Structure formats: structure tokens, C-alpha cells
Amino acid sequence: MRKSSLNPQAIPESYPPCFRPNTQQSSEQDVDKLDDQENEEDRIPVIDLRRIDLEKLEDACTEWGIFRLINHGIPLALLSKLHEHAVRVFEMGFESKQTLFGSIPTSALSYFWGTPALTPAGVALYKDSNDQKDRGIVNYNWVEGLNVPLSQPTHLQLDQHPLLRDLRILLGEYGVHQARVAKAIFGAITQNLKLREENECYLSPSTGQLRVYRYPKCFYDNPSKVWGMEVHTDSSVVTILNQYEVGGLQIHSEKDNAWIDVKPLPNTLLLHLGDMMQAISDDKYKSVKHRVKLHREMERISVGYFVFPEHDCMIRSSSYKPFTYSEFRAQVQQDVKTLGVKVGLSRFKPNRNF
């Protein structure tokens, strides 16, 4: 891949080395396994959290798998402070970030880059390389991030790092709001799906985690060959995203067979359905395929909230063999390590052999 003519001296030292010029980056990332027609106009449905329209919500879940949330009740001041602190943490030198986060238990707060796949302990997960020729050559996702399990206490011993301490406190406050929003939406969805009370374990706020992502500027002349995040679905029940001012998120519309740019809109959140919701709904709702494209001139910051079933909760579906979320997660981790990709729900189809 031909390198950009941008001045190398302008490269932030906060970027992981593989995101800087003169770094070998594969140009063979086969992201578009789907037909990639010209992007459609953003027609994402809008749901008002103050007065949820069940019929409108049903249409959004069935036809789209994603919708915008307005009147979500999260203070704008909190969103602004969270963004400001996240930017300042990411702007630290890469080596300083590695040293700092290396001193913190990954199960409580971890830093990762080059992949969105993490182990349950918060450690970055890459494909195993058994071929000596391929060792050290990785098709990185052009992203770095922070992973915060919300089940962990916010009062980590971070007095020597007030910026990180304050960010962790803000994330804890933000997580409370996200859990509230997720429970409200899931409650409405259970009405539409007519789920029974014994299925309460399908959404467990104790499993909630936050991911703060930074997508660096791309220093290549052809950034379309490098992706912030490749095509994937989330393993969650629901994911709630705040993408701030800079776009890049694209979702795939199956009915239009086209990619749609999801534009950032002020004071709105995006909620999209994950694999667990698809299984719970017997494939009535779809786990939306999405990806993140890069910008040459702008960095993108986003914050995602992911919530799952209880780890030992049995997911029973007419479309899949019974499985617990723990079993699903273990299978995803194994596939990422051995195949380099997530296979997902297909692993649990009846009479499906791999």
C-alpha cells in the first residue's frame, strides 16, 4: 500500500506504532464480503424514550436492528466531560499509556489497540499465528480503546493519575444511565416479543461494560483499504452508542443490500441489537452488521455500552440449540484465536456441523 504524503513529523506520538507511517499494513483486508452498493441516505428510525411507541419499536427492530434514541435523559454536561477526558487520556504518549494501564488490573480497566476482541479479563485477543512467515503480520483494526467492566468498583487506586481517576468516575456515572436506558428499551421489547417473567436473566445489568474507542487519523493514501473496525455483529443483547461529532459508522441494510452511513446527531444515542437479541427473538430481529470507516483528517471518539444475559442463563430459541451466554462467548473467543474471525450464532444452528 502506498504511504500518504502527510508530514511524518505531524504524527501524534500517542498512536500505537502500527498506525504511524513506515509501518507494514496489509492491503488485503477482505472487509466487503457483502455487496457494497453506493451508500444510502440515513433513514435510521427514531424512538422517544419518554414515550416509547411499541409499534414503531417493533418496526425498527424487525426492519433495521438499529434506531436512534431521543429524550434519553443523560445530561449533556456529562457527555461533554466524558468526551473531553477521553480525548486527554488518548492523547497521552503510547508508551506512557502502556506503562500506566500495565499497572492496573485488566479485569477492572484495560487499554487495547488493533482489535476489538478481548478476553473476559480484558486482554486484547488476536488470531494465533502458527506459520513462521506470518508471525508478526496482523491485519489490524485501526482503533485503540479502553474497556471498563461496570461490575468493578469505580474507586480504583488512581490517586497518582487524577485524569484517569476522573474518567473512571465519569464512566461509572455514565454506566448508570446506560443501564437505565437499556432496561427501559428491553422492557418494551419483552412486551412486543411476549417474553415470560422467567426470561429476566436475558438482560443482566451486572454484565454491562463500556468501551471508549479512538479511531486515529489514517496516514495512507487509500484509507478505504484500512478499517477502524471490520464488518461484524455484536454479541450483546443490545449495544448503546454515543458517536459524538465525527461519523464513520456504517450499517448494512439487508433489504436494500447497501451500506448506510449513520450520521452523528446532537444529543441522540444509537441503540442496535446484538446476537443475543437475535437468538431470543427466534431470528425475528436481526443482529445488525456494522463497520467503521476512517478519516484522513479527523479522529473519531465513540463510547459503546454492551449488556449481556447472565453468564449461566440458558438461551432457548426455536432457531438455535440451547446455549448459555458463557458457552457462546467461549466459542467466539476460540474462533477469533484460530480463524481470526467471529463465526457467531451459526455455530449453534441445529444439525450444523463445523
C-alpha positions as CSV (number, residue, x, y, z in Angstrom):
1,M,0.0,0.0,0.0
2,R,1.4,3.4,-0.9
3,K,2.0,5.7,2.0
4,S,0.5,9.1,2.4
5,S,2.4,12.2,1.7
6,L,1.4,13.8,5.0
7,N,4.3,15.2,7.0
8,P,5.5,12.4,9.3
9,Q,6.5,15.0,11.9
10,A,2.8,15.7,12.4
11,I,2.1,12.2,13.6
12,P,0.9,12.1,17.2
13,E,3.2,10.0,19.4
14,S,0.1,8.9,21.2
15,Y,-0.7,6.5,18.3
16,P,0.4,2.8,18.5
17,P,3.4,2.3,16.3
18,C,1.5,0.3,13.7
19,F,-0.7,3.3,13.0
20,R,2.2,5.5,12.0
21,P,3.9,5.8,8.6
22,N,6.6,3.4,7.5
23,T,4.7,0.6,9.2
24,Q,3.8,-2.5,7.2
25,Q,0.0,-2.7,6.9
26,S,-1.7,-5.3,4.9
27,S,-3.7,-4.1,1.9
28,E,-5.6,-7.4,1.6
29,Q,-8.2,-6.9,4.3
30,D,-11.3,-8.5,2.8
31,V,-13.9,-6.4,4.5
32,D,-16.6,-6.3,1.9
33,K,-17.8,-9.9,1.7
34,L,-21.2,-8.3,1.2
35,D,-22.2,-6.5,-1.9
36,D,-21.1,-2.9,-1.3
37,Q,-23.5,-0.7,-3.2
38,E,-23.4,3.0,-3.1
39,N,-24.3,4.3,0.4
40,E,-27.9,5.0,1.0
41,E,-29.4,8.1,2.7
42,D,-29.6,7.8,6.5
43,R,-33.1,6.7,7.3
44,I,-32.5,5.3,10.8
45,P,-35.7,5.2,12.8
46,V,-36.1,7.4,15.9
47,I,-37.5,6.2,19.2
48,D,-38.5,8.6,22.0
49,L,-37.5,7.1,25.4
50,R,-40.0,9.3,27.2
51,R,-43.0,7.7,25.4
52,I,-42.0,4.5,23.7
53,D,-44.2,3.7,20.8
54,L,-44.3,-0.2,20.8
55,E,-45.4,-0.4,17.2
56,K,-42.7,1.9,16.0
57,L,-40.2,0.0,18.1
58,E,-41.3,-3.3,16.6
59,D,-40.8,-2.0,13.1
60,A,-37.3,-0.7,14.0
61,C,-36.2,-4.0,15.5
62,T,-37.7,-6.1,12.6
63,E,-36.7,-3.9,9.7
64,W,-33.5,-2.3,10.9
65,G,-32.0,-3.7,14.0
66,I,-30.9,-0.2,14.9
67,F,-32.6,3.0,15.9
68,R,-31.8,6.5,17.4
69,L,-32.8,7.3,20.9
70,I,-34.0,10.8,21.8
71,N,-35.0,12.2,25.2
72,H,-32.7,9.7,26.8
73,G,-32.2,11.8,29.9
74,I,-28.4,11.8,30.0
75,P,-27.1,15.2,31.0
76,L,-25.3,17.0,28.2
77,A,-22.6,18.2,30.7
78,L,-21.8,14.6,31.5
79,L,-21.4,13.6,27.8
80,S,-19.2,16.7,27.2
81,K,-17.0,15.9,30.2
82,L,-16.7,12.3,29.3
83,H,-15.6,13.2,25.7
84,E,-13.1,15.8,27.0
85,H,-11.5,13.4,29.5
86,A,-11.3,10.5,26.9
87,V,-9.5,12.7,24.4
88,R,-7.0,13.8,27.0
89,V,-6.3,10.2,28.1
90,F,-5.8,9.0,24.5
91,E,-3.5,11.9,23.8
92,M,-1.0,10.6,26.3
93,G,2.1,9.1,24.7
94,F,1.7,5.5,23.6
95,E,4.5,4.2,25.8
96,S,3.1,6.2,28.8
97,K,-0.4,4.6,28.2
98,Q,1.1,1.2,28.1
99,T,3.0,1.8,31.4
100,L,0.0,3.3,33.1
101,F,-2.5,0.7,32.1
102,G,0.0,-2.1,32.7
103,S,-0.1,-1.1,36.4
104,I,-3.9,-1.5,36.6
105,P,-5.7,-4.9,36.8
106,T,-7.1,-5.6,33.3
107,S,-10.3,-7.0,34.9
108,A,-11.0,-3.5,36.2
109,L,-9.8,-1.2,33.4
110,S,-7.8,-2.1,30.3
111,Y,-6.2,-0.5,27.3
112,F,-6.2,-2.2,23.9
113,W,-5.4,-1.4,20.3
114,G,-5.5,-3.1,16.9
115,T,-8.5,-5.3,17.7
116,P,-12.0,-5.0,19.3
117,A,-11.7,-8.6,20.5
118,L,-10.9,-9.0,24.2
119,T,-10.7,-11.9,26.6
120,P,-13.0,-11.9,29.6
121,A,-10.1,-10.5,31.6
122,G,-9.8,-7.5,29.2
123,V,-6.7,-8.6,27.3
124,A,-6.5,-8.0,23.6
125,L,-7.2,-11.1,21.5
126,Y,-5.5,-11.7,18.2
127,K,-5.5,-14.7,15.8
128,D,-2.9,-17.3,16.6
129,S,-0.1,-17.4,14.1
130,N,1.4,-20.9,13.6
131,D,3.2,-20.0,10.4
132,Q,6.6,-18.5,11.0
133,K,6.3,-16.5,7.8
134,D,3.1,-14.9,9.0
135,R,4.3,-14.2,12.6
136,G,4.1,-10.5,13.4
137,I,1.9,-9.7,10.4
138,V,-1.6,-8.8,11.5
139,N,-4.4,-7.1,9.7
140,Y,-5.0,-4.6,12.5
141,N,-8.3,-2.8,13.1
142,W,-7.3,0.9,13.2
143,V,-8.6,1.5,16.7
144,E,-7.5,1.9,20.3
145,G,-9.7,1.8,23.3
146,L,-10.5,1.5,26.9
147,N,-12.5,-1.4,28.4
148,V,-14.4,-0.8,31.6
149,P,-16.5,-3.6,33.2
150,L,-19.1,-1.8,35.2
151,S,-19.4,-4.5,37.8
152,Q,-16.0,-3.4,39.1
153,P,-15.8,-0.5,41.7
154,T,-15.1,3.0,40.5
155,H,-12.7,3.8,43.3
156,L,-9.6,2.2,41.9
157,Q,-6.3,3.3,43.4
158,L,-5.7,6.0,40.9
159,D,-4.8,9.0,43.1
160,Q,-1.5,9.3,41.3
161,H,-3.3,9.6,38.0
162,P,-6.1,12.1,38.6
163,L,-7.1,12.3,34.9
164,L,-7.7,8.6,34.7
165,R,-9.4,8.6,38.1
166,D,-11.8,11.3,37.0
167,L,-12.5,9.5,33.7
168,R,-13.3,6.3,35.5
169,I,-15.7,8.1,37.8
170,L,-17.4,9.7,34.8
171,L,-17.7,6.4,33.1
172,G,-19.3,4.9,36.2
173,E,-21.9,7.7,36.3
174,Y,-22.5,7.2,32.5
175,G,-22.9,3.5,33.0
176,V,-25.7,4.0,35.5
177,H,-27.6,6.0,32.8
178,Q,-26.9,3.4,30.2
179,A,-28.2,0.6,32.3
180,R,-31.4,2.6,32.9
181,V,-31.9,3.2,29.1
182,A,-31.1,-0.5,28.3
183,K,-33.7,-1.8,30.9
184,A,-36.4,0.6,29.6
185,I,-35.9,-0.5,26.0
186,F,-35.6,-4.2,26.8
187,G,-38.8,-3.9,28.9
188,A,-40.6,-2.6,25.9
189,I,-39.1,-5.3,23.6
190,T,-40.2,-8.0,26.0
191,Q,-43.8,-6.7,25.6
192,N,-43.5,-7.0,21.9
193,L,-42.0,-10.4,22.0
194,K,-44.3,-11.5,24.8
195,L,-41.4,-12.9,26.8
196,R,-42.2,-14.6,30.1
197,E,-41.0,-13.4,33.6
198,E,-38.6,-16.4,33.8
199,N,-36.6,-14.9,31.0
200,E,-35.5,-12.0,33.1
201,C,-32.0,-13.4,33.0
202,Y,-31.8,-12.5,29.3
203,L,-30.7,-9.0,30.3
204,S,-28.3,-8.6,33.2
205,P,-27.1,-5.1,34.1
206,S,-24.3,-6.7,36.1
207,T,-22.7,-7.8,32.8
208,G,-22.6,-4.2,31.5
209,Q,-19.3,-2.9,30.1
210,L,-18.2,0.3,28.4
211,R,-15.8,0.6,25.6
212,V,-14.3,4.0,24.8
213,Y,-12.8,4.0,21.2
214,R,-10.5,6.3,19.4
215,Y,-10.1,5.8,15.7
216,P,-6.8,7.6,14.7
217,K,-6.4,9.6,11.5
218,C,-5.3,7.3,8.7
219,F,-1.9,8.1,7.1
220,Y,-2.5,6.2,3.9
221,D,-3.5,7.5,0.5
222,N,-6.2,4.8,0.2
223,P,-7.8,4.7,3.7
224,S,-10.7,2.5,2.2
225,K,-8.3,-0.4,2.4
226,V,-7.8,0.0,6.2
227,W,-10.8,-0.1,8.5
228,G,-11.3,1.2,12.0
229,M,-13.4,-1.8,12.6
230,E,-14.2,-4.6,10.2
231,V,-17.7,-5.9,9.4
232,H,-19.1,-7.7,12.5
233,T,-22.1,-8.1,14.7
234,D,-22.1,-7.6,18.5
235,S,-22.5,-10.5,20.9
236,S,-24.6,-8.4,23.2
237,V,-28.3,-8.2,23.8
238,V,-28.2,-4.5,23.0
239,T,-25.4,-2.0,22.4
240,I,-25.9,1.7,23.0
241,L,-23.5,4.0,21.2
242,N,-22.6,7.7,21.5
243,Q,-20.5,8.6,18.5
244,Y,-20.1,12.4,19.2
245,E,-19.3,14.7,16.3
246,V,-17.3,12.6,13.8
247,G,-19.1,9.9,11.8
248,G,-17.7,6.7,10.3
249,L,-20.2,4.1,11.5
250,Q,-21.9,2.2,8.7
251,I,-24.7,-0.4,9.0
252,H,-25.7,-2.9,6.3
253,S,-29.3,-2.8,5.2
254,E,-30.3,-6.3,4.1
255,K,-33.5,-5.2,2.4
256,D,-31.6,-2.6,0.3
257,N,-28.4,-4.6,0.1
258,A,-26.5,-1.4,0.7
259,W,-24.3,0.3,3.4
260,I,-25.8,3.2,5.2
261,D,-23.7,6.0,6.8
262,V,-25.1,6.6,10.3
263,K,-24.6,10.3,10.8
264,P,-23.9,11.7,14.3
265,L,-26.8,13.9,15.5
266,P,-26.5,16.1,18.6
267,N,-28.0,14.7,21.9
268,T,-29.0,11.4,20.4
269,L,-27.8,7.8,21.1
270,L,-27.8,4.8,18.8
271,L,-29.1,1.5,20.0
272,H,-28.5,-1.6,18.0
273,L,-29.4,-5.2,18.5
274,G,-26.8,-7.9,19.2
275,D,-26.6,-11.6,18.6
276,M,-28.3,-12.5,21.9
277,M,-31.4,-10.5,20.9
278,Q,-31.5,-12.2,17.6
279,A,-31.5,-15.6,19.3
280,I,-34.0,-14.5,22.0
281,S,-36.4,-13.3,19.2
282,D,-36.1,-16.6,17.2
283,D,-34.5,-14.6,14.4
284,K,-37.4,-12.2,14.2
285,Y,-35.0,-9.4,15.0
286,K,-31.5,-9.3,13.4
287,S,-28.2,-8.5,14.9
288,V,-27.2,-5.6,12.7
289,K,-23.9,-5.9,10.7
290,H,-21.8,-2.8,11.0
291,R,-18.3,-1.4,10.4
292,V,-16.3,1.8,11.0
293,K,-14.6,3.6,8.2
294,L,-11.6,6.0,8.8
295,H,-10.9,9.7,8.2
296,R,-7.7,11.1,6.9
297,E,-8.1,14.5,8.7
298,M,-10.2,13.7,11.8
299,E,-10.1,11.4,14.8
300,R,-13.3,9.7,15.9
301,I,-14.2,9.1,19.5
302,S,-17.2,6.9,20.5
303,V,-18.4,5.3,23.6
304,G,-20.3,2.0,23.5
305,Y,-22.3,0.3,26.2
306,F,-22.7,-3.5,25.9
307,V,-25.0,-5.6,28.1
308,F,-25.5,-9.4,28.0
309,P,-27.5,-12.2,29.6
310,E,-26.4,-13.6,32.9
311,H,-23.4,-15.9,32.2
312,D,-25.3,-19.1,33.1
313,C,-28.6,-18.0,31.6
314,M,-29.9,-20.7,29.2
315,I,-30.9,-19.1,25.8
316,R,-33.7,-21.2,24.4
317,S,-34.7,-20.5,20.8
318,S,-36.6,-22.3,18.0
319,S,-33.7,-21.3,15.7
320,Y,-30.7,-22.5,17.8
321,K,-29.6,-25.2,20.1
322,P,-29.9,-24.2,23.8
323,F,-26.8,-22.5,25.0
324,T,-25.6,-20.2,27.8
325,Y,-24.0,-16.9,27.1
326,S,-20.8,-18.3,28.7
327,E,-20.8,-21.0,26.1
328,F,-21.4,-18.6,23.3
329,R,-18.6,-16.3,24.5
330,A,-16.1,-19.2,24.8
331,Q,-16.9,-20.3,21.2
332,V,-16.4,-16.7,19.9
333,Q,-13.1,-16.5,21.6
334,Q,-11.9,-19.8,20.2
335,D,-12.9,-18.8,16.7
336,V,-11.2,-15.5,16.9
337,K,-8.0,-17.2,18.0
338,T,-8.0,-20.0,15.5
339,L,-9.8,-18.4,12.5
340,G,-9.2,-14.7,13.0
341,V,-13.0,-14.0,12.7
342,K,-16.1,-14.4,14.8
343,V,-18.5,-17.1,13.5
344,G,-21.2,-16.3,16.0
345,L,-24.7,-17.7,16.0
346,S,-24.2,-20.0,13.1
347,R,-22.2,-22.3,15.4
348,F,-25.4,-23.0,17.3
349,K,-27.7,-23.8,14.4
350,P,-29.4,-27.3,14.8
351,N,-27.7,-30.0,12.8
352,R,-25.0,-27.6,11.7
353,N,-21.5,-29.2,11.6
354,F,-18.3,-27.2,11.5
